[in-house]
């Protein structure tokens, strides 16, 4: 049995991505990135549905969560940035604490998003 290697997808056929930087405004600091990630997933599932969230290619980057600034990064398809921003408006609680999600900015490059918005 001969194993064949799959050809990589050409760059022109790959899905374009954007990095959406958001801020969580709350009375108490939120340390756990997983709780923030769960809140983002719940609000996106509620607003976009499972199919819409799948098409958006939504991925919360937990390792980029900054607990001091209360900011994080979401990787999303370039066609669904506005829909994900709208979905973030509906997130109102993290671990039974009242919060507000605020969109800070969007970048096409992860390093640029980190340098410009997370520092």
Secondary structure as UniProt FT lines:
FT   TURN            11..13
FT   STRAND          17..26
FT   HELIX           33..56
FT   STRAND          59..66
FT   TURN            67..70
FT   STRAND          71..77
FT   TURN            78..79
FT   HELIX           81..88
FT   TURN            89..90
FT   STRAND          93..94
FT   TURN            95..96
FT   STRAND          97..107
FT   HELIX           110..113
FT   HELIX           114..118
//
